[in-house]
């Protein structure tokens, strides 16, 4: 009870400090607006929104304001995808794909305003559910941090790279691991963190500081998205918005059990590293269709179907932040971009992170959800006008912003070369179905793995048993080995035969 009260007091202090600062509202309004805009324009994504703002605000402003800008954009973008899903039948982001199933039929039936009002309310409640779960899991961080040293940090970083490669692979898992190991190799470039000796720089002074996180983020996430958006521009017929956008409180009360269930599902899916908001929306939609008495109406303009998907994808945000902050493993691609922002602020997410950072994140998430709710209800028609912007106009602007964000890091023209090089490489890797998020995670966690792994060996005199002699390290080593072995074809076939016998 004392622990709970102390956490609530810490959250209250962080919340009051943010509310009392006038600049908080300026950053919230701008970032949420930009996030909704990126979510509303088909071809742009929440990952792209967080990545671009990382380039502009990552380490150039105080940490609190940086977190406000990035989390505000994250929350806004996941919600903003509902606009084109409902009015165009084109998901603004992958997270809102399930929303189009019932949102567009409702808009065609003249209930677009009602649909937007309910999705705004559901997104707001879903974000709060995920945020509450994040606050509850702070205790896990404190328990883990008591037994974390260099061996555990090294194994945890390796587990994060392997797990992200496993879960984010659309094709062969080995492709995800290869992408993660490429990122790990990129992290080795620059000055040795222990001996200060240059590694793999080839005499180029720019490489002494290694691959900068922001240009890598911009190149890996933004450039391929912009190229793909320019290649596949699509714009449906905008359905005229009818009806009031303010939510129907009777409908909210009627479907409150659905909203609550979907929020819990979204949070749970988000807590699985590498899964993301799109999976959360579809899983919740599928569960809703299965358990609903009106399941046959799903896909034909069901309010329950609309709320199932839209609540879950926003609840997934808080869920995705749980493994990011507690374990250092992002739960979704936007969370991976957010992890880059932590890195450039010299904050390594994981069991040793300062709990005050988590409390600030929770407080910002609460404020961002309220800002998104108010903005969604009272400025929806502005975002609907933004939907009329052709991608051929907007995507070049995004490319300019991406270029400015990379250039402003401080490496000059070399950062632009790095961004473009990583960007084109990421685009071709995408074409070959190599996931890009593990590569970025490898770059971010690679330095931590390199330093802690080698420090562990130095302290133990080169004895590898140091990674198995400590209880927590032994568990993490077993998890790494189990993850690798689970993907060996012979073992997978053996498990398949065993499962069939049990069934």
C-alpha positions in Angstrom: 0.0 0.0 0.0 2.9 2.4 0.8 4.4 1.6 -2.6 1.2 2.4 -4.4 0.8 5.7 -2.5 4.3 6.7 -3.3 3.8 6.0 -7.0 0.5 8.0 -7.0 2.3 10.8 -5.2 5.1 10.8 -7.8 2.6 10.8 -10.7 0.7 13.6 -9.0 3.8 15.7 -8.7 4.8 15.1 -12.3 1.3 15.9 -13.5 1.0 19.1 -11.5 4.4 20.3 -12.7 3.4 19.8 -16.3 0.0 21.4 -15.9 1.5 24.5 -14.2 3.9 25.1 -17.1 2.3 27.2 -19.9 4.7 25.8 -22.5 3.2 22.4 -21.9 0.0 23.4 -23.7 1.8 24.9 -26.6 3.8 21.8 -27.3 0.8 19.6 -26.7 -1.4 21.5 -29.2 1.2 21.7 -31.9 2.4 18.1 -31.6 -1.1 16.5 -31.4 -2.2 18.6 -34.3 0.7 17.4 -36.4 0.2 13.8 -35.3 -3.5 13.9 -36.3 -2.5 15.4 -39.6 0.1 12.7 -40.3 -2.4 10.1 -39.3 -5.2 11.6 -41.5 -3.1 11.8 -44.7 -2.9 8.3 -46.3 0.7 7.4 -46.9 2.0 9.0 -43.7 2.3 7.1 -40.5 2.7 7.5 -36.7 6.3 6.2 -37.0 7.0 9.0 -39.6 5.5 11.6 -37.3 7.6 10.6 -34.3 10.7 10.2 -36.4 10.5 13.7 -37.9 9.8 15.3 -34.6 12.7 13.4 -33.1 15.0 15.2 -35.6 13.6 18.6 -34.7 13.1 18.3 -31.0 15.1 15.2 -29.9 17.9 16.8 -27.9 17.5 20.5 -28.8 14.9 21.3 -26.1 14.5 20.2 -22.4 13.6 16.5 -22.1 10.1 17.1 -20.8 9.1 19.2 -23.8 10.7 16.7 -26.1 8.7 13.9 -24.6 5.5 16.0 -24.9 6.1 16.6 -28.6 6.9 13.0 -29.4 4.2 11.4 -27.3 1.6 14.0 -28.4 2.4 13.2 -32.1 2.2 9.4 -31.3 -1.2 9.6 -29.7 -2.5 12.0 -32.3 -1.3 10.0 -35.3 -2.9 6.7 -34.2 -6.2 8.5 -33.7 -5.9 10.6 -36.9 -6.0 7.5 -39.1 -9.7 7.1 -38.3 -10.6 10.2 -40.5 -9.7 8.7 -43.9 -10.8 5.2 -42.8 -14.3 6.5 -42.1 -14.6 9.1 -44.9 -12.5 7.6 -47.6 -12.4 3.9 -46.8 -8.6 4.3 -47.0 -6.8 3.6 -43.6 -4.6 6.7 -42.8 -2.3 4.4 -40.9 -2.1 0.6 -40.6 -3.5 0.9 -37.1 -6.8 2.2 -38.5 -7.3 -0.6 -41.1 -10.0 -2.4 -39.0 -11.7 1.0 -38.3 -12.6 1.3 -42.0 -14.6 -2.0 -41.9 -17.5 -0.3 -40.1 -16.6 3.4 -40.2 -17.0 3.8 -43.9 -20.4 2.1 -44.1 -21.6 4.4 -41.3 -20.4 7.4 -43.2 -22.1 6.3 -46.4 -25.3 5.9 -44.3 -25.1 9.5 -43.2 -23.7 8.8 -39.8 -20.2 10.0 -40.3 -20.4 12.6 -37.6 -21.6 10.1 -35.1 -18.9 7.7 -36.1 -16.1 10.3 -35.7 -17.6 11.4 -32.3 -17.5 7.8 -31.0 -14.1 7.0 -32.3 -12.7 10.2 -30.7 -14.3 9.1 -27.4 -13.1 5.5 -27.7 -9.6 6.6 -28.6 -9.5 8.8 -25.6 -10.7 6.1 -23.2 -8.4 3.5 -24.8 -5.4 5.8 -24.4 -6.2 6.2 -20.7 -6.6 2.5 -20.2 -3.1 1.8 -21.7 -1.6 4.7 -19.7 -3.1 3.3 -16.4 -1.5 -0.1 -17.2 1.8 1.6 -17.8 1.6 3.3 -14.4 0.8 -0.1 -12.7 3.9 -1.8 -14.3 6.3 0.7 -12.8 6.7 -1.7 -9.9 8.2 -4.3 -12.2 11.0 -1.9 -13.2 11.9 -1.3 -9.6 12.0 -5.1 -8.8 14.2 -5.9 -11.8 16.6 -3.0 -11.3 17.8 -4.5 -8.0 19.6 -7.4 -9.8 20.8 -5.7 -13.0 24.5 -5.4 -13.8 26.6 -5.6 -17.0 25.9 -9.3 -17.8 22.2 -8.8 -17.5 22.2 -5.6 -19.6 24.2 -7.3 -22.4 21.8 -10.3 -22.5 18.7 -8.1 -22.3 20.0 -5.9 -25.2 20.7 -9.1 -27.3 17.2 -10.5 -26.4 15.6 -7.2 -27.5 17.3 -7.4 -30.9 16.5 -11.0 -31.4 12.9 -10.7 -30.2 12.2 -7.7 -32.4 13.6 -9.6 -35.4 11.4 -12.6 -34.6 8.2 -10.7 -34.1 8.5 -8.1 -36.8 9.4 -10.5 -39.6 6.7 -10.8 -42.3 8.7 -13.5 -44.1 11.4 -15.7 -42.6 12.5 -15.0 -39.0 16.1 -15.2 -40.1 15.5 -12.0 -42.1 14.6 -10.2 -38.9 17.7 -11.4 -37.2 19.9 -10.4 -40.1 18.4 -6.9 -40.0 19.0 -6.7 -36.2 22.6 -7.9 -36.6 23.2 -5.3 -39.4 22.1 -2.7 -36.9 24.3 -4.2 -34.2 27.3 -4.1 -36.6 26.5 -0.4 -37.4 26.6 0.3 -33.7 30.2 -0.9 -33.5 31.4 1.9 -35.8 33.3 4.8 -34.0 35.4 5.1 -30.9 35.6 2.0 -28.7 33.6 2.9 -25.5 36.1 1.2 -23.2 39.5 1.8 -24.9 38.7 4.9 -27.0 40.3 3.3 -30.0 38.7 4.0 -33.5 36.9 1.1 -35.1 35.8 0.7 -38.7 36.2 4.4 -39.4 38.6 4.0 -42.4 40.3 7.2 -41.4 37.1 9.3 -41.8 36.8 11.7 -38.8 33.0 11.9 -39.2 32.7 8.2 -38.3 34.5 8.6 -35.0 31.2 9.4 -33.4 29.5 6.4 -35.0 26.3 6.4 -36.9 24.1 9.2 -35.5 20.7 8.0 -34.4 18.6 10.7 -36.0 19.8 10.3 -39.6 19.5 6.5 -39.2 15.9 7.0 -37.9 15.1 9.4 -40.8 16.6 7.1 -43.4 15.2 3.9 -42.1 11.6 5.0 -41.4 11.0 8.2 -43.4 12.7 7.8 -46.7 11.1 4.4 -47.6 7.7 5.7 -46.5 8.0 8.8 -48.7 9.2 6.8 -51.8 6.4 4.2 -51.3 3.9 7.0 -50.9 5.0 8.7 -54.1 4.8 5.4 -56.0 1.4 4.3 -54.8 -0.8 7.4 -54.4 -4.4 6.6 -53.8 -7.3 8.8 -53.0 -10.9 7.6 -52.7 -14.1 9.6 -53.0 -14.5 11.7 -49.8 -17.9 11.0 -48.2 -19.7 14.2 -47.1 -19.7 14.4 -43.3 -23.2 14.5 -41.9 -24.4 14.8 -38.3 -22.9 16.3 -35.2 -19.4 15.1 -34.1 -20.1 15.5 -30.4 -20.3 11.9 -29.0 -23.7 10.4 -28.1 -23.3 9.7 -24.4 -26.1 7.0 -24.5 -24.1 5.1 -27.0 -20.9 5.4 -25.0 -22.7 4.1 -21.9 -24.3 1.3 -23.9 -21.0 0.1 -25.4 -18.8 0.8 -22.3 -18.2 -3.0 -21.7 -17.0 -3.2 -25.4 -14.7 -0.2 -24.9 -13.3 -1.6 -21.7 -12.7 -5.0 -23.2 -11.1 -3.6 -26.3 -8.9 -1.3 -24.2 -7.6 -4.3 -22.2 -7.0 -6.3 -25.4 -5.2 -3.4 -27.0 -2.9 -2.9 -24.0 -2.1 -6.6 -23.8 -1.2 -6.8 -27.5 0.8 -3.6 -27.3 2.9 -5.1 -24.5 4.0 -7.9 -26.8 7.3 -6.5 -28.3 7.2 -5.8 -32.0 3.5 -6.4 -32.6 2.0 -2.9 -32.9 -1.3 -1.0 -33.1 -2.5 -2.6 -36.4 -2.5 -6.1 -34.9 -4.2 -4.7 -31.7 -7.1 -3.3 -33.8 -7.6 -6.5 -35.8 -7.4 -8.8 -32.7 -9.9 -6.7 -30.8 -12.2 -6.5 -33.8 -12.1 -10.3 -34.2 -12.8 -10.9 -30.5 -15.6 -8.3 -30.6 -17.2 -10.0 -33.6 -16.9 -13.4 -31.9 -18.5 -12.5 -28.5 -21.0 -9.9 -29.7 -24.7 -10.6 -30.0 -24.6 -8.5 -33.1 -21.5 -10.1 -34.7 -23.4 -10.6 -38.0 -23.6 -6.8 -38.3 -19.8 -6.3 -38.2 -18.5 -4.9 -41.5 -21.9 -3.5 -42.3 -21.8 -0.3 -40.2 -21.7 -1.7 -36.6 -20.9 0.8 -33.9 -19.6 -2.0 -31.7 -17.2 -3.1 -34.4 -16.0 0.5 -34.9 -15.4 0.9 -31.1 -13.6 -2.5 -30.9 -10.9 -1.5 -33.3 -10.5 2.2 -32.5 -10.3 1.7 -28.7 -7.7 -1.1 -29.0 -5.3 0.7 -31.3 -5.0 3.7 -29.0 -4.8 1.5 -25.9 -1.9 -0.2 -27.6 0.2 3.0 -27.2 0.4 2.6 -23.5 1.0 -1.1 -23.9 3.8 -0.6 -26.3 5.6 1.7 -23.9 5.6 -0.9 -21.2 8.3 -3.2 -22.7 10.1 -0.1 -24.1 10.5 1.6 -20.7 10.7 -1.5 -18.5 12.8 -3.8 -20.7 14.3 -1.5 -23.4 12.4 -3.4 -26.1 9.9 -1.3 -28.1 6.4 -2.7 -28.5 5.8 -1.1 -31.9 7.6 0.8 -34.8 6.6 4.2 -33.4 7.9 3.1 -30.0 11.2 2.2 -31.7 11.4 5.7 -33.1 10.7 7.0 -29.6 13.5 4.9 -28.3 15.8 6.8 -30.6 14.8 10.0 -28.9 15.7 8.5 -25.5 19.1 7.5 -26.9 20.1 10.9 -28.1 19.1 12.3 -24.7 21.5 9.8 -23.1 18.6 7.8 -21.5 18.7 4.0 -22.1 15.3 2.5 -21.5 15.3 -0.6 -19.4 15.4 -1.9 -15.8 17.8 0.8 -14.7 15.9 3.8 -16.1 15.0 6.5 -13.6 11.4 5.8 -12.5 10.8 9.5 -12.6 11.0 9.3 -16.4 8.2 6.8 -16.4 6.1 8.9 -14.2 6.6 11.9 -16.5 5.7 9.8 -19.5 2.5 8.7 -17.8 1.6 12.3 -16.9 2.2 13.4 -20.5 0.1 10.6 -21.9 -2.8 11.7 -19.8 -2.5 15.2 -21.0 -2.0 14.1 -24.6 -5.2 12.0 -24.5 -7.2 15.0 -23.2 -5.7 17.2 -25.9 -6.5 14.7 -28.6 -10.1 14.3 -27.3 -10.8 18.1 -27.3 -9.0 18.7 -30.6 -10.8 15.7 -32.2 -14.2 17.0 -31.2 -13.9 20.6 -32.0 -11.4 20.8 -34.9 -12.5 17.7 -36.9 -13.7 19.7 -39.9 -10.2 21.2 -40.2 -8.6 17.8 -40.5 -11.3 16.8 -43.0 -10.2 19.7 -45.2 -6.6 18.5 -44.8 -7.7 15.2 -46.3 -8.2 17.0 -49.6 -4.5 17.8 -49.9 -3.0 15.6 -52.6 0.0 13.5 -51.6 2.0 14.9 -54.5 2.0 18.2 -52.6 2.4 17.0 -49.1 5.1 14.2 -49.4 7.8 16.5 -50.9 7.1 18.8 -47.9 7.7 15.9 -45.6 10.9 15.1 -47.4 12.1 18.6 -46.8 11.3 18.4 -43.1 13.1 15.0 -43.0 16.2 16.6 -44.6 16.2 19.6 -42.2 15.8 17.2 -39.2 18.8 15.2 -40.3 20.9 18.2 -41.2 20.2 19.9 -37.8 21.9 17.1 -35.8 25.3 18.7 -36.3 27.1 16.5 -38.7 26.4 18.7 -41.7 26.1 17.3 -45.2 27.5 14.0 -44.0 24.4 13.4 -42.0 22.3 13.8 -45.2 24.5 11.3 -47.0 24.0 8.9 -44.1 20.2 9.5 -44.1 19.9 8.9 -47.9 22.2 5.8 -47.8 20.3 4.2 -45.0 17.0 5.2 -46.6 17.7 3.6 -50.0 19.2 0.5 -48.3 16.0 0.3 -46.1 13.8 0.7 -49.1 15.4 -2.2 -50.9 15.4 -4.3 -47.7 11.7 -3.6 -47.4 11.2 -4.9 -51.0 13.0 -8.1 -50.0 10.7 -8.3 -46.9 13.5 -7.6 -44.4 11.9 -5.7 -41.4 13.5 -2.4 -40.7 12.6 -1.8 -37.1 15.0 -4.5 -35.9 17.8 -2.7 -37.7 17.0 0.5 -35.9 16.7 -1.3 -32.6 20.1 -2.9 -33.3 21.7 0.5 -33.8 20.1 1.8 -30.6 20.8 -1.2 -28.4 24.1 -2.2 -30.1 26.2 0.2 -28.1 24.8 -1.0 -24.8 25.4 -4.6 -25.8 28.9 -4.0 -26.9 30.0 -2.0 -23.8 28.3 -4.3 -21.2 29.3 -7.5 -22.9 33.0 -6.6 -23.0 32.9 -5.0 -19.6 31.5 -8.3 -18.2 34.4 -10.2 -19.8 37.0 -7.8 -18.5 35.7 -8.0 -14.9 35.5 -11.8 -15.1 38.9 -12.2 -16.7 37.3 -13.6 -19.9 35.2 -16.2 -18.1 32.0 -16.7 -20.1 30.3 -18.4 -17.2 29.7 -15.0 -15.8 26.6 -14.9 -18.1 25.2 -18.0 -16.4 26.4 -17.8 -12.8 24.1 -14.9 -11.8 20.4 -15.9 -11.4 18.9 -13.1 -13.6 21.6 -13.5 -16.2 21.0 -17.2 -16.4 17.3 -16.7 -17.0 18.0 -14.1 -19.7 20.6 -16.4 -21.3 18.1 -19.3 -21.3 15.5 -17.0 -23.0 18.0 -16.0 -25.7 18.9 -19.7 -26.4 15.2 -20.7 -26.3 14.3 -18.0 -28.8 17.0 -19.1 -31.2 16.3 -22.8 -30.9 12.6 -22.3 -31.3 13.2 -21.2 -34.9 15.4 -24.2 -35.9 13.3 -26.1 -38.4 13.9 -29.6 -36.8 12.8 -28.3 -33.4 9.8 -26.5 -34.9 8.7 -29.8 -36.6 9.2 -31.7 -33.4 7.0 -29.3 -31.4 4.4 -29.4 -34.2 4.3 -33.2 -33.9 4.1 -33.0 -30.1 1.2 -30.5 -30.3 -0.7 -32.7 -32.7 -0.4 -35.7 -30.4 -1.6 -33.6 -27.4 -4.6 -32.4 -29.4 
